């Protein structure tokens, strides 16, 4: 399946959430990761994310599209690179 | 169709992009908007967004899902509210 995950978490947890998502998905932009992933790995990823976040203040949205052909992505402007942002 | 739009734009243009997207879609989180929209309105929205952004430094990603039933959204933690963030 294809997933998009967006996060809005406290400053102290941004690095941990970002690092964890990067183990499973591709960084897309700002606080957005995306990519193809199996249901099993997705459950594992979200379990790990849930153990990092503070559910009273942090927010994670997971969008799942079972068939990647059902979603189309278009970019406007520049394509952001993870390395530009974080290295 | 159902769309998700994420943006990563220069500070000077964040307010304009956010305001424009709010005319067409629902604010979701951080720099993410989403919602159902017709193809005609989406083209109009993206035309207007393109006239605001600086394509050399800004980045907009548009994810389109033709059938809203093909996408499933799950929230973890709190649901963010536009009013909490901006009002």
Backbone of each chain as nested JSON, in Angstrom:
{
  "chains": [
    {"id": "A", "residues": [
      {"number": 1, "name": "UNK", "atoms": {"N": [0.834, -1.192, 0.0], "CA": [0.0, 0.0, 0.0], "C": [0.878, 1.255, 0.0]}},
      {"number": 2, "name": "UNK", "atoms": {"N": [0.263, 2.384, -0.377], "CA": [0.993, 3.639, -0.403], "C": [0.483, 4.491, 0.76]}},
      {"number": 3, "name": "UNK", "atoms": {"N": [1.411, 5.076, 1.526], "CA": [0.971, 5.9, 2.647], "C": [1.642, 7.274, 2.617]}},
      {"number": 4, "name": "UNK", "atoms": {"N": [0.925, 8.235, 3.174], "CA": [1.469, 9.577, 3.424], "C": [1.284, 9.801, 4.916]}},
      {"number": 5, "name": "UNK", "atoms": {"N": [2.341, 10.204, 5.59], "CA": [2.237, 10.492, 7.021], "C": [2.676, 11.929, 7.267]}},
      {"number": 6, "name": "UNK", "atoms": {"N": [1.815, 12.689, 7.927], "CA": [2.175, 14.062, 8.282], "C": [2.207, 14.148, 9.807]}},
      {"number": 7, "name": "UNK", "atoms": {"N": [3.136, 14.93, 10.339], "CA": [3.214, 15.019, 11.796], "C": [3.38, 16.452, 12.264]}},
      {"number": 8, "name": "UNK", "atoms": {"N": [2.858, 16.698, 13.437], "CA": [2.94, 18.007, 14.073], "C": [3.186, 17.697, 15.548]}},
      {"number": 9, "name": "UNK", "atoms": {"N": [4.465, 17.616, 15.908], "CA": [4.817, 17.167, 17.259], "C": [5.717, 18.183, 17.955]}},
      {"number": 10, "name": "UNK", "atoms": {"N": [5.771, 18.094, 19.273], "CA": [6.588, 19.017, 20.062], "C": [8.054, 18.973, 19.635]}},
      {"number": 11, "name": "UNK", "atoms": {"N": [8.722, 20.12, 19.749], "CA": [10.108, 20.276, 19.288], "C": [11.018, 19.16, 19.806]}},
      {"number": 12, "name": "UNK", "atoms": {"N": [10.808, 18.754, 21.064], "CA": [11.679, 17.742, 21.665], "C": [11.562, 16.389, 20.982]}},
      {"number": 13, "name": "UNK", "atoms": {"N": [10.419, 16.135, 20.318], "CA": [10.191, 14.816, 19.725], "C": [10.307, 14.809, 18.196]}},
      {"number": 14, "name": "UNK", "atoms": {"N": [10.493, 15.991, 17.587], "CA": [10.557, 16.061, 16.118], "C": [11.665, 15.17, 15.562]}},
      {"number": 15, "name": "UNK", "atoms": {"N": [12.855, 15.262, 16.141], "CA": [13.997, 14.489, 15.642], "C": [13.744, 12.99, 15.707]}},
      {"number": 16, "name": "UNK", "atoms": {"N": [13.184, 12.535, 16.837], "CA": [12.92, 11.108, 17.022], "C": [11.873, 10.6, 16.029]}},
      {"number": 17, "name": "UNK", "atoms": {"N": [10.801, 11.38, 15.866], "CA": [9.718, 10.98, 14.945], "C": [10.265, 10.928, 13.517]}},
      {"number": 18, "name": "UNK", "atoms": {"N": [11.013, 11.958, 13.158], "CA": [11.59, 12.062, 11.82], "C": [12.512, 10.866, 11.542]}},
      {"number": 19, "name": "UNK", "atoms": {"N": [13.383, 10.561, 12.503], "CA": [14.342, 9.461, 12.352], "C": [13.61, 8.121, 12.213]}},
      {"number": 20, "name": "UNK", "atoms": {"N": [12.578, 7.945, 13.016], "CA": [11.821, 6.692, 12.982], "C": [11.106, 6.524, 11.639]}},
      {"number": 21, "name": "UNK", "atoms": {"N": [10.448, 7.593, 11.171], "CA": [9.725, 7.498, 9.899], "C": [10.679, 7.239, 8.736]}},
      {"number": 22, "name": "UNK", "atoms": {"N": [11.893, 7.795, 8.847], "CA": [12.877, 7.618, 7.778], "C": [13.327, 6.154, 7.666]}},
      {"number": 23, "name": "UNK", "atoms": {"N": [13.168, 5.387, 8.745], "CA": [13.509, 3.955, 8.68], "C": [12.537, 3.194, 7.769]}},
      {"number": 24, "name": "UNK", "atoms": {"N": [11.315, 3.741, 7.636], "CA": [10.274, 3.002, 6.913], "C": [9.844, 3.652, 5.6]}},
      {"number": 25, "name": "UNK", "atoms": {"N": [9.971, 4.992, 5.54], "CA": [9.4, 5.708, 4.399], "C": [10.399, 6.706, 3.827]}},
      {"number": 26, "name": "UNK", "atoms": {"N": [9.963, 7.426, 2.819], "CA": [10.81, 8.434, 2.179], "C": [10.366, 9.814, 2.625]}},
      {"number": 27, "name": "UNK", "atoms": {"N": [11.314, 10.627, 3.022], "CA": [10.984, 11.997, 3.401], "C": [10.517, 12.744, 2.16]}},
      {"number": 28, "name": "UNK", "atoms": {"N": [9.428, 13.492, 2.316], "CA": [8.844, 14.172, 1.17], "C": [9.061, 15.676, 1.247]}},
      {"number": 29, "name": "UNK", "atoms": {"N": [8.696, 16.244, 2.381], "CA": [8.725, 17.71, 2.509], "C": [8.37, 18.065, 3.945]}},
      {"number": 30, "name": "UNK", "atoms": {"N": [8.985, 19.111, 4.465], "CA": [8.63, 19.573, 5.816], "C": [8.391, 18.402, 6.752]}},
      {"number": 31, "name": "UNK", "atoms": {"N": [7.22, 18.264, 7.273], "CA": [6.9, 17.173, 8.193], "C": [5.99, 16.153, 7.507]}},
      {"number": 32, "name": "UNK", "atoms": {"N": [6.428, 15.724, 6.321], "CA": [5.661, 14.765, 5.519], "C": [6.581, 13.648, 5.03]}},
      {"number": 33, "name": "UNK", "atoms": {"N": [6.178, 12.422, 5.283], "CA": [6.867, 11.253, 4.735], "C": [5.877, 10.479, 3.882]}},
      {"number": 34, "name": "UNK", "atoms": {"N": [6.39, 9.708, 2.913], "CA": [5.486, 8.918, 2.088], "C": [6.22, 7.703, 1.54]}},
      {"number": 35, "name": "UNK", "atoms": {"N": [5.48, 6.772, 0.991], "CA": [6.106, 5.642, 0.333], "C": [5.264, 4.394, 0.37]}},
      {"number": 36, "name": "UNK", "atoms": {"N": [5.75, 3.363, -0.324], "CA": [5.075, 2.071, -0.308], "C": [5.564, 1.303, 0.904]}},
      {"number": 37, "name": "UNK", "atoms": {"N": [4.652, 0.594, 1.533], "CA": [4.983, -0.145, 2.746], "C": [3.964, -1.279, 2.906]}},
      {"number": 38, "name": "UNK", "atoms": {"N": [4.387, -2.373, 3.493], "CA": [3.439, -3.463, 3.745], "C": [2.621, -3.131, 4.985]}},
      {"number": 39, "name": "UNK", "atoms": {"N": [1.471, -3.77, 5.118], "CA": [0.594, -3.539, 6.278], "C": [1.341, -3.887, 7.584]}},
      {"number": 40, "name": "UNK", "atoms": {"N": [2.104, -4.98, 7.547], "CA": [2.84, -5.421, 8.738], "C": [3.863, -4.378, 9.187]}},
      {"number": 41, "name": "UNK", "atoms": {"N": [4.644, -3.892, 8.227], "CA": [5.651, -2.882, 8.571], "C": [5.0, -1.578, 9.002]}},
      {"number": 42, "name": "UNK", "atoms": {"N": [3.862, -1.252, 8.387], "CA": [3.161, -0.022, 8.757], "C": [2.689, -0.095, 10.213]}},
      {"number": 43, "name": "UNK", "atoms": {"N": [2.132, -1.24, 10.601], "CA": [1.676, -1.409, 11.987], "C": [2.85, -1.279, 12.955]}},
      {"number": 44, "name": "UNK", "atoms": {"N": [3.979, -1.889, 12.576], "CA": [5.194, -1.822, 13.395], "C": [5.66, -0.363, 13.524]}},
      {"number": 45, "name": "UNK", "atoms": {"N": [5.688, 0.332, 12.396], "CA": [6.105, 1.744, 12.359], "C": [5.202, 2.578, 13.266]}},
      {"number": 46, "name": "UNK", "atoms": {"N": [3.879, 2.409, 13.146], "CA": [2.963, 3.238, 13.927], "C": [3.028, 2.9, 15.427]}},
      {"number": 47, "name": "UNK", "atoms": {"N": [3.296, 1.631, 15.736], "CA": [3.498, 1.249, 17.137], "C": [4.689, 2.012, 17.716]}},
      {"number": 48, "name": "UNK", "atoms": {"N": [5.765, 2.053, 16.945], "CA": [6.975, 2.735, 17.405], "C": [6.744, 4.245, 17.525]}},
      {"number": 49, "name": "UNK", "atoms": {"N": [6.007, 4.798, 16.544], "CA": [5.71, 6.233, 16.574], "C": [4.852, 6.557, 17.814]}},
      {"number": 50, "name": "UNK", "atoms": {"N": [3.877, 5.701, 18.085], "CA": [3.001, 5.938, 19.243], "C": [3.771, 5.911, 20.563]}},
      {"number": 51, "name": "UNK", "atoms": {"N": [4.879, 5.158, 20.581], "CA": [5.668, 5.101, 21.814], "C": [6.554, 6.341, 21.973]}},
      {"number": 52, "name": "UNK", "atoms": {"N": [6.695, 7.109, 20.896], "CA": [7.52, 8.329, 20.942], "C": [6.681, 9.565, 21.271]}},
      {"number": 53, "name": "UNK", "atoms": {"N": [5.506, 9.654, 20.652], "CA": [4.743, 10.903, 20.762], "C": [4.05, 11.063, 22.111]}},
      {"number": 54, "name": "UNK", "atoms": {"N": [3.715, 12.305, 22.402], "CA": [2.869, 12.623, 23.547], "C": [1.456, 12.838, 22.983]}},
      {"number": 55, "name": "UNK", "atoms": {"N": [0.546, 11.862, 23.177], "CA": [-0.761, 11.919, 22.522], "C": [-1.635, 13.08, 22.959]}},
      {"number": 56, "name": "UNK", "atoms": {"N": [-1.218, 13.767, 24.027], "CA": [-2.031, 14.898, 24.482], "C": [-1.722, 16.189, 23.728]}},
      {"number": 57, "name": "UNK", "atoms": {"N": [-0.56, 16.241, 23.113], "CA": [-0.204, 17.478, 22.391], "C": [0.248, 17.225, 20.956]}},
      {"number": 58, "name": "UNK", "atoms": {"N": [0.751, 16.024, 20.67], "CA": [1.255, 15.743, 19.323], "C": [0.139, 15.203, 18.431]}},
      {"number": 59, "name": "UNK", "atoms": {"N": [0.371, 15.308, 17.15], "CA": [-0.637, 14.885, 16.185], "C": [0.039, 14.228, 14.979]}},
      {"number": 60, "name": "UNK", "atoms": {"N": [-0.426, 13.038, 14.644], "CA": [0.092, 12.316, 13.473], "C": [-1.099, 11.946, 12.608]}},
      {"number": 61, "name": "UNK", "atoms": {"N": [-1.015, 12.231, 11.308], "CA": [-2.075, 11.798, 10.401], "C": [-1.494, 10.789, 9.429]}},
      {"number": 62, "name": "UNK", "atoms": {"N": [-2.211, 9.686, 9.291], "CA": [-1.798, 8.632, 8.376], "C": [-2.855, 8.505, 7.274]}},
      {"number": 63, "name": "UNK", "atoms": {"N": [-2.424, 8.673, 6.029], "CA": [-3.314, 8.49, 4.882], "C": [-2.881, 7.221, 4.162]}},
      {"number": 64, "name": "UNK", "atoms": {"N": [-3.789, 6.277, 4.024], "CA": [-3.465, 5.009, 3.372], "C": [-4.221, 4.883, 2.053]}},
      {"number": 65, "name": "UNK", "atoms": {"N": [-3.498, 4.503, 1.012], "CA": [-4.114, 4.222, -0.283], "C": [-3.69, 2.806, -0.648]}},
      {"number": 66, "name": "UNK", "atoms": {"N": [-4.669, 1.902, -0.706], "CA": [-4.308, 0.503, -0.879], "C": [-3.589, 0.265, -2.203]}},
      {"number": 67, "name": "UNK", "atoms": {"N": [-4.114, 0.844, -3.269], "CA": [-3.507, 0.671, -4.588], "C": [-2.764, 1.954, -4.999]}},
      {"number": 68, "name": "UNK", "atoms": {"N": [-1.44, 1.897, -5.114], "CA": [-0.661, 3.106, -5.43], "C": [-1.102, 3.776, -6.732]}},
      {"number": 69, "name": "UNK", "atoms": {"N": [-1.754, 3.007, -7.617], "CA": [-2.236, 3.605, -8.871], "C": [-3.395, 4.572, -8.637]}},
      {"number": 70, "name": "UNK", "atoms": {"N": [-3.982, 4.497, -7.453], "CA": [-5.13, 5.357, -7.165], "C": [-4.712, 6.752, -6.7]}},
      {"number": 71, "name": "UNK", "atoms": {"N": [-3.406, 6.948, -6.514], "CA": [-2.958, 8.265, -6.055], "C": [-1.96, 8.839, -7.054]}},
      {"number": 72, "name": "UNK", "atoms": {"N": [-2.126, 10.13, -7.317], "CA": [-1.247, 10.793, -8.28], "C": [-0.608, 11.996, -7.596]}},
      {"number": 73, "name": "UNK", "atoms": {"N": [0.703, 12.118, -7.731], "CA": [1.404, 13.228, -7.081], "C": [1.93, 14.2, -8.13]}},
      {"number": 74, "name": "UNK", "atoms": {"N": [1.716, 15.475, -7.9], "CA": [2.245, 16.513, -8.786], "C": [3.035, 17.503, -7.946]}},
      {"number": 75, "name": "UNK", "atoms": {"N": [4.213, 17.884, -8.43], "CA": [5.026, 18.869, -7.711], "C": [4.956, 20.224, -8.401]}},
      {"number": 76, "name": "UNK", "atoms": {"N": [4.907, 21.266, -7.619], "CA": [4.999, 22.639, -8.125], "C": [6.221, 23.271, -7.461]}},
      {"number": 77, "name": "UNK", "atoms": {"N": [6.998, 24.008, -8.227], "CA": [8.211, 24.618, -7.674], "C": [9.312, 23.585, -7.566]}},
      {"number": 78, "name": "UNK", "atoms": {"N": [10.169, 23.746, -6.577], "CA": [11.326, 22.86, -6.439], "C": [10.959, 21.555, -5.732]}},
      {"number": 79, "name": "UNK", "atoms": {"N": [11.764, 20.524, -6.017], "CA": [11.649, 19.262, -5.275], "C": [12.6, 19.383, -4.091]}},
      {"number": 80, "name": "UNK", "atoms": {"N": [12.081, 19.211, -2.893], "CA": [12.941, 19.323, -1.716], "C": [13.705, 18.014, -1.512]}},
      {"number": 81, "name": "UNK", "atoms": {"N": [14.933, 18.145, -1.034], "CA": [15.744, 16.954, -0.78], "C": [16.018, 16.839, 0.708]}},
      {"number": 82, "name": "UNK", "atoms": {"N": [15.92, 15.623, 1.227], "CA": [16.161, 15.391, 2.656], "C": [17.552, 15.873, 3.045]}},
      {"number": 83, "name": "UNK", "atoms": {"N": [18.518, 15.584, 2.194], "CA": [19.904, 15.941, 2.508], "C": [20.081, 17.455, 2.614]}},
      {"number": 84, "name": "UNK", "atoms": {"N": [19.365, 18.213, 1.74], "CA": [19.442, 19.676, 1.804], "C": [18.957, 20.18, 3.157]}},
      {"number": 85, "name": "UNK", "atoms": {"N": [17.931, 19.509, 3.681], "CA": [17.291, 19.973, 4.896], "C": [18.062, 19.588, 6.149]}},
      {"number": 86, "name": "UNK", "atoms": {"N": [18.587, 18.362, 6.164], "CA": [19.05, 17.828, 7.443], "C": [20.549, 17.532, 7.518]}},
      {"number": 87, "name": "UNK", "atoms": {"N": [21.257, 17.569, 6.401], "CA": [22.681, 17.211, 6.47], "C": [23.578, 18.446, 6.307]}}
    ]},
    {"id": "B", "residues": [
      {"number": 1, "name": "UNK", "atoms": {"N": [-13.084, 14.692, -6.513], "CA": [-11.867, 13.988, -6.108], "C": [-11.397, 14.494, -4.746]}},
      {"number": 2, "name": "UNK", "atoms": {"N": [-10.534, 13.664, -4.125], "CA": [-10.004, 14.042, -2.82], "C": [-8.538, 14.441, -2.998]}},
      {"number": 3, "name": "UNK", "atoms": {"N": [-8.14, 15.557, -2.425], "CA": [-6.748, 15.975, -2.566], "C": [-6.119, 16.296, -1.208]}},
      {"number": 4, "name": "UNK", "atoms": {"N": [-4.807, 16.094, -1.169], "CA": [-3.993, 16.521, -0.031], "C": [-2.931, 17.436, -0.63]}},
      {"number": 5, "name": "UNK", "atoms": {"N": [-2.763, 18.596, -0.054], "CA": [-1.733, 19.52, -0.535], "C": [-0.799, 19.862, 0.618]}},
      {"number": 6, "name": "UNK", "atoms": {"N": [0.487, 19.653, 0.402], "CA": [1.477, 20.027, 1.416], "C": [2.355, 21.13, 0.818]}},
      {"number": 7, "name": "UNK", "atoms": {"N": [2.766, 22.071, 1.646], "CA": [3.59, 23.154, 1.118], "C": [4.767, 23.458, 2.03]}},
      {"number": 8, "name": "UNK", "atoms": {"N": [5.823, 23.905, 1.393], "CA": [7.045, 24.288, 2.085], "C": [7.523, 25.532, 1.344]}},
      {"number": 9, "name": "UNK", "atoms": {"N": [7.082, 26.682, 1.842], "CA": [7.344, 27.931, 1.121], "C": [8.02, 28.954, 2.035]}},
      {"number": 10, "name": "UNK", "atoms": {"N": [8.657, 29.933, 1.428], "CA": [9.347, 30.967, 2.185], "C": [8.392, 31.69, 3.142]}},
      {"number": 11, "name": "UNK", "atoms": {"N": [8.959, 32.126, 4.273], "CA": [8.167, 32.75, 5.349], "C": [7.257, 33.857, 4.817]}},
      {"number": 12, "name": "UNK", "atoms": {"N": [7.769, 34.655, 3.863], "CA": [6.993, 35.789, 3.35], "C": [5.721, 35.35, 2.625]}},
      {"number": 13, "name": "UNK", "atoms": {"N": [5.723, 34.1, 2.121], "CA": [4.58, 33.652, 1.323], "C": [3.677, 32.644, 2.05]}},
      {"number": 14, "name": "UNK", "atoms": {"N": [4.081, 32.234, 3.253], "CA": [3.303, 31.218, 3.984], "C": [1.857, 31.682, 4.204]}},
      {"number": 15, "name": "UNK", "atoms": {"N": [1.691, 32.907, 4.673], "CA": [0.359, 33.428, 4.976], "C": [-0.536, 33.459, 3.748]}},
      {"number": 16, "name": "UNK", "atoms": {"N": [0.042, 33.912, 2.622], "CA": [-0.739, 34.008, 1.376], "C": [-1.159, 32.625, 0.881]}},
      {"number": 17, "name": "UNK", "atoms": {"N": [-0.206, 31.669, 0.908], "CA": [-0.493, 30.31, 0.433], "C": [-1.561, 29.672, 1.322]}},
      {"number": 18, "name": "UNK", "atoms": {"N": [-1.399, 29.842, 2.617], "CA": [-2.328, 29.275, 3.584], "C": [-3.738, 29.849, 3.382]}},
      {"number": 19, "name": "UNK", "atoms": {"N": [-3.817, 31.161, 3.215], "CA": [-5.102, 31.831, 3.031], "C": [-5.784, 31.364, 1.744]}},
      {"number": 20, "name": "UNK", "atoms": {"N": [-4.979, 31.231, 0.709], "CA": [-5.528, 30.801, -0.587], "C": [-6.055, 29.374, -0.51]}},
      {"number": 21, "name": "UNK", "atoms": {"N": [-5.263, 28.471, 0.079], "CA": [-5.69, 27.066, 0.175], "C": [-6.946, 26.932, 1.039]}},
      {"number": 22, "name": "UNK", "atoms": {"N": [-7.058, 27.802, 2.048], "CA": [-8.221, 27.748, 2.939], "C": [-9.52, 28.111, 2.202]}},
      {"number": 23, "name": "UNK", "atoms": {"N": [-9.39, 28.869, 1.087], "CA": [-10.579, 29.194, 0.289], "C": [-11.164, 27.949, -0.382]}},
      {"number": 24, "name": "UNK", "atoms": {"N": [-10.291, 26.953, -0.611], "CA": [-10.714, 25.784, -1.396], "C": [-10.783, 24.491, -0.585]}},
      {"number": 25, "name": "UNK", "atoms": {"N": [-9.944, 24.386, 0.449], "CA": [-9.807, 23.108, 1.154], "C": [-9.88, 23.299, 2.662]}},
      {"number": 26, "name": "UNK", "atoms": {"N": [-9.727, 22.212, 3.382], "CA": [-9.774, 22.255, 4.839], "C": [-8.362, 22.118, 5.38]}},
      {"number": 27, "name": "UNK", "atoms": {"N": [-8.005, 22.972, 6.322], "CA": [-6.697, 22.878, 6.94], "C": [-6.648, 21.596, 7.751]}},
      {"number": 28, "name": "UNK", "atoms": {"N": [-5.545, 20.877, 7.619], "CA": [-5.432, 19.603, 8.281], "C": [-4.443, 19.659, 9.443]}},
      {"number": 29, "name": "UNK", "atoms": {"N": [-3.248, 20.149, 9.153], "CA": [-2.171, 20.113, 10.155], "C": [-0.978, 20.856, 9.579]}},
      {"number": 30, "name": "UNK", "atoms": {"N": [-0.234, 21.535, 10.431], "CA": [0.987, 22.206, 9.979], "C": [0.795, 22.829, 8.605]}},
      {"number": 31, "name": "UNK", "atoms": {"N": [1.532, 22.387, 7.612], "CA": [1.413, 22.933, 6.264], "C": [0.752, 21.904, 5.348]}},
      {"number": 32, "name": "UNK", "atoms": {"N": [-0.403, 21.423, 5.802], "CA": [-1.157, 20.419, 5.046], "C": [-2.632, 20.82, 4.973]}},
      {"number": 33, "name": "UNK", "atoms": {"N": [-3.163, 20.832, 3.757], "CA": [-4.599, 21.044, 3.558], "C": [-5.152, 19.825, 2.847]}},
      {"number": 34, "name": "UNK", "atoms": {"N": [-6.439, 19.567, 2.993], "CA": [-7.031, 18.428, 2.314], "C": [-8.514, 18.678, 2.087]}},
      {"number": 35, "name": "UNK", "atoms": {"N": [-9.117, 17.863, 1.25], "CA": [-10.559, 17.945, 1.075], "C": [-11.02, 17.503, -0.285]}},
      {"number": 36, "name": "UNK", "atoms": {"N": [-12.339, 17.444, -0.433], "CA": [-12.92, 17.109, -1.725], "C": [-13.028, 18.385, -2.547]}},
      {"number": 37, "name": "UNK", "atoms": {"N": [-12.745, 18.253, -3.82], "CA": [-12.754, 19.421, -4.7], "C": [-12.981, 18.945, -6.132]}},
      {"number": 38, "name": "UNK", "atoms": {"N": [-13.62, 19.771, -6.934], "CA": [-13.811, 19.399, -8.347], "C": [-12.517, 19.681, -9.104]}},
      {"number": 39, "name": "UNK", "atoms": {"N": [-12.362, 19.033, -10.231], "CA": [-11.163, 19.226, -11.064], "C": [-11.038, 20.701, -11.474]}},
      {"number": 40, "name": "UNK", "atoms": {"N": [-12.165, 21.315, -11.83], "CA": [-12.169, 22.72, -12.27], "C": [-11.66, 23.644, -11.159]}},
      {"number": 41, "name": "UNK", "atoms": {"N": [-12.207, 23.454, -9.958], "CA": [-11.785, 24.304, -8.84], "C": [-10.332, 24.034, -8.458]}},
      {"number": 42, "name": "UNK", "atoms": {"N": [-9.916, 22.77, -8.584], "CA": [-8.531, 22.427, -8.249], "C": [-7.567, 23.146, -9.203]}},
      {"number": 43, "name": "UNK", "atoms": {"N": [-7.897, 23.144, -10.497], "CA": [-7.042, 23.823, -11.478], "C": [-6.965, 25.312, -11.166]}},
      {"number": 44, "name": "UNK", "atoms": {"N": [-8.113, 25.892, -10.828], "CA": [-8.181, 27.319, -10.469], "C": [-7.321, 27.584, -9.225]}},
      {"number": 45, "name": "UNK", "atoms": {"N": [-7.461, 26.726, -8.235], "CA": [-6.688, 26.854, -6.983], "C": [-5.187, 26.785, -7.282]}},
      {"number": 46, "name": "UNK", "atoms": {"N": [-4.767, 25.796, -8.072], "CA": [-3.339, 25.626, -8.331], "C": [-2.786, 26.775, -9.188]}},
      {"number": 47, "name": "UNK", "atoms": {"N": [-3.614, 27.31, -10.092], "CA": [-3.205, 28.493, -10.872], "C": [-2.906, 29.646, -9.921]}},
      {"number": 48, "name": "UNK", "atoms": {"N": [-3.793, 29.836, -8.963], "CA": [-3.633, 30.939, -8.017], "C": [-2.414, 30.712, -7.118]}},
      {"number": 49, "name": "UNK", "atoms": {"N": [-2.224, 29.464, -6.699], "CA": [-1.067, 29.138, -5.867], "C": [0.232, 29.387, -6.65]}},
      {"number": 50, "name": "UNK", "atoms": {"N": [0.226, 28.99, -7.91], "CA": [1.436, 29.186, -8.734], "C": [1.779, 30.66, -8.906]}},
      {"number": 51, "name": "UNK", "atoms": {"N": [0.763, 31.51, -8.853], "CA": [1.02, 32.943, -9.009], "C": [1.573, 33.543, -7.708]}},
      {"number": 52, "name": "UNK", "atoms": {"N": [1.457, 32.801, -6.603], "CA": [1.949, 33.3, -5.307], "C": [3.38, 32.824, -5.034]}},
      {"number": 53, "name": "UNK", "atoms": {"N": [3.652, 31.56, -5.337], "CA": [4.933, 30.979, -4.915], "C": [6.114, 31.442, -5.776]}},
      {"number": 54, "name": "UNK", "atoms": {"N": [7.295, 31.298, -5.205], "CA": [8.531, 31.481, -5.956], "C": [9.015, 30.075, -6.321]}},
      {"number": 55, "name": "UNK", "atoms": {"N": [8.86, 29.682, -7.607], "CA": [9.139, 28.294, -8.0], "C": [10.598, 27.884, -7.846]}},
      {"number": 56, "name": "UNK", "atoms": {"N": [11.476, 28.862, -7.602], "CA": [12.892, 28.513, -7.444], "C": [13.227, 28.061, -6.026]}},
      {"number": 57, "name": "UNK", "atoms": {"N": [12.394, 28.431, -5.071], "CA": [12.693, 28.045, -3.682], "C": [11.524, 27.36, -2.976]}},
      {"number": 58, "name": "UNK", "atoms": {"N": [10.306, 27.638, -3.429], "CA": [9.133, 27.057, -2.764], "C": [8.781, 25.701, -3.367]}},
      {"number": 59, "name": "UNK", "atoms": {"N": [8.046, 24.937, -2.589], "CA": [7.688, 23.59, -3.017], "C": [6.255, 23.264, -2.585]}},
      {"number": 60, "name": "UNK", "atoms": {"N": [5.45, 22.83, -3.533], "CA": [4.062, 22.427, -3.246], "C": [3.886, 21.012, -3.782]}},
      {"number": 61, "name": "UNK", "atoms": {"N": [3.336, 20.123, -2.969], "CA": [3.028, 18.779, -3.449], "C": [1.516, 18.578, -3.421]}},
      {"number": 62, "name": "UNK", "atoms": {"N": [1.011, 18.117, -4.547], "CA": [-0.424, 17.855, -4.673], "C": [-0.632, 16.359, -4.847]}},
      {"number": 63, "name": "UNK", "atoms": {"N": [-1.391, 15.739, -3.94], "CA": [-1.739, 14.326, -4.051], "C": [-3.222, 14.24, -4.402]}},
      {"number": 64, "name": "UNK", "atoms": {"N": [-3.528, 13.607, -5.521], "CA": [-4.922, 13.487, -5.96], "C": [-5.386, 12.043, -5.881]}},
      {"number": 65, "name": "UNK", "atoms": {"N": [-6.553, 11.843, -5.291], "CA": [-7.171, 10.517, -5.261], "C": [-8.556, 10.689, -5.871]}},
      {"number": 66, "name": "UNK", "atoms": {"N": [-8.77, 10.06, -7.037], "CA": [-10.014, 10.319, -7.759], "C": [-11.248, 9.909, -6.938]}},
      {"number": 67, "name": "UNK", "atoms": {"N": [-11.173, 8.718, -6.347], "CA": [-12.304, 8.23, -5.56], "C": [-11.975, 8.321, -4.057]}},
      {"number": 68, "name": "UNK", "atoms": {"N": [-12.691, 9.184, -3.322], "CA": [-12.389, 9.382, -1.902], "C": [-12.43, 8.072, -1.102]}},
      {"number": 69, "name": "UNK", "atoms": {"N": [-13.164, 7.07, -1.613], "CA": [-13.213, 5.781, -0.899], "C": [-11.881, 5.05, -0.949]}},
      {"number": 70, "name": "UNK", "atoms": {"N": [-10.994, 5.475, -1.838], "CA": [-9.702, 4.807, -1.98], "C": [-8.676, 5.292, -0.961]}},
      {"number": 71, "name": "UNK", "atoms": {"N": [-9.034, 6.309, -0.195], "CA": [-8.074, 6.819, 0.789], "C": [-8.686, 6.75, 2.184]}},
      {"number": 72, "name": "UNK", "atoms": {"N": [-7.865, 6.322, 3.131], "CA": [-8.338, 6.184, 4.51], "C": [-7.413, 7.0, 5.41]}},
      {"number": 73, "name": "UNK", "atoms": {"N": [-7.995, 7.796, 6.276], "CA": [-7.191, 8.646, 7.167], "C": [-7.328, 8.177, 8.609]}},
      {"number": 74, "name": "UNK", "atoms": {"N": [-6.214, 8.063, 9.294], "CA": [-6.221, 7.696, 10.711], "C": [-5.433, 8.752, 11.48]}},
      {"number": 75, "name": "UNK", "atoms": {"N": [-5.968, 9.185, 12.608], "CA": [-5.26, 10.17, 13.435], "C": [-4.663, 9.506, 14.661]}},
      {"number": 76, "name": "UNK", "atoms": {"N": [-3.497, 9.909, 15.035], "CA": [-2.864, 9.485, 16.285], "C": [-2.611, 10.742, 17.098]}},
      {"number": 77, "name": "UNK", "atoms": {"N": [-2.881, 10.67, 18.398], "CA": [-2.705, 11.853, 19.243], "C": [-3.875, 12.79, 19.072]}},
      {"number": 78, "name": "UNK", "atoms": {"N": [-3.614, 14.09, 19.236], "CA": [-4.694, 15.077, 19.175], "C": [-5.039, 15.451, 17.743]}},
      {"number": 79, "name": "UNK", "atoms": {"N": [-6.276, 15.897, 17.568], "CA": [-6.707, 16.475, 16.29], "C": [-6.41, 17.966, 16.383]}},
      {"number": 80, "name": "UNK", "atoms": {"N": [-5.633, 18.466, 15.447], "CA": [-5.31, 19.894, 15.481], "C": [-6.464, 20.697, 14.873]}},
      {"number": 81, "name": "UNK", "atoms": {"N": [-6.686, 21.866, 15.429], "CA": [-7.75, 22.724, 14.921], "C": [-7.142, 23.998, 14.338]}},
      {"number": 82, "name": "UNK", "atoms": {"N": [-7.65, 24.407, 13.179], "CA": [-7.153, 25.619, 12.53], "C": [-7.248, 26.807, 13.475]}},
      {"number": 83, "name": "UNK", "atoms": {"N": [-8.364, 26.894, 14.178], "CA": [-8.587, 28.034, 15.05], "C": [-7.551, 28.087, 16.189]}},
      {"number": 84, "name": "UNK", "atoms": {"N": [-7.162, 26.898, 16.711], "CA": [-6.142, 26.859, 17.768], "C": [-4.821, 27.434, 17.259]}},
      {"number": 85, "name": "UNK", "atoms": {"N": [-4.551, 27.168, 15.99], "CA": [-3.247, 27.548, 15.427], "C": [-3.201, 29.009, 15.036]}},
      {"number": 86, "name": "UNK", "atoms": {"N": [-4.292, 29.516, 14.445], "CA": [-4.18, 30.804, 13.77], "C": [-5.028, 31.924, 14.36]}},
      {"number": 87, "name": "UNK", "atoms": {"N": [-5.953, 31.588, 15.244], "CA": [-6.822, 32.665, 15.745], "C": [-6.467, 33.05, 17.185]}}
    ]}
  ]
}
